[in-house]
Amino acid sequence: MEVDVRIQGTEQWLCHQTFAAADSGQLSEKHVNVHSPTLGTIQEKQTLAGSYFICDIDFQVATPTVLDKQVHGEALQMHFLLEANSTLTIKGLGESRVFSAYEHTLGYLPESESLYRLTPGAVPLEYFTVVIPSETYFRLLPPESPLHPDFFGQCPHYYMAPRNGTVSPEMARIIRSMQSCQRTGDLKRLFLEARILELLMLQIEQLHTQPLDWQRADERKLLEAREILQARYQHPPTIQELSRLVGLNEFKLKKGFKTSFDTTIYHYVSELRMQQARQWLLDREKTIGEIAHSVGYKNHAHFTAAYKRHFGELPSQYSREKE
């Protein structure tokens, strides 16, 4: 199996990885950094963990840019867009799919070629993808499994679900744990493989049971509500204020948010605060008191208690562990 990624219109290759569908038990990592006045900045970490290939990419493009990704061999592809917006086009399907921040999908297409269209923006674009050889995937779930009806029955076929799913807080937490994993060697490989299986289970579970009863207008309002919370998580609006801002009554807002994003508004804000706090602790550029204030807590003790409830340890303990 082979995965190639290059910047269209240039000779710049971001990825050229060959690996076996059979689990080799190996772990290899590679970093690719591109800095160009015309292209901008692209940082990619490529990890081969057994038979799973992980690409973790950050883009800050200066001009509209197209990435051409080719997968040679039958594979399942897990796509997660964690920041900004993008458009994914699968050649031969005559279909483009727009991704907004914190959306995901699961796709399958033998010998696929995909075009990722990136546009300049204030927020760096962050993609997280996992390529799984079909031989590996079918050892986990047989083709006839009711969890993916018709997904493999009629080629070409790409998306498991008619629309993108939403990256739940649990999915985001798994991805962040993979990105920040400090283990090495076989322990890291086992950790990454376990997290990929967990992430795949959550993806299939959500896409398989994707609610279809929400009107498109309501979906847009719920996405807008989530974007407002992402931008204002330090000082979030009340439910009443958020309801007024997006034009959705409080009942539909609360119920729709829970149904679409698999979490309550309160817990979503808490998750954003805690994940940002953990990142700042990892960066070690702020004191715990400064972090508490920066994520919206007026009281240091309230922040410490919330952090311990969320992660099961004090922020000072996590900070010491990373020293």
Order of alpha helices (4+ residues) and beta strands (2+ residues): beta-beta-beta-beta-beta-beta-beta-beta-beta-beta-beta-beta-alpha-beta-alpha-alpha-alpha-alpha-alpha-alpha-alpha-alpha-alpha
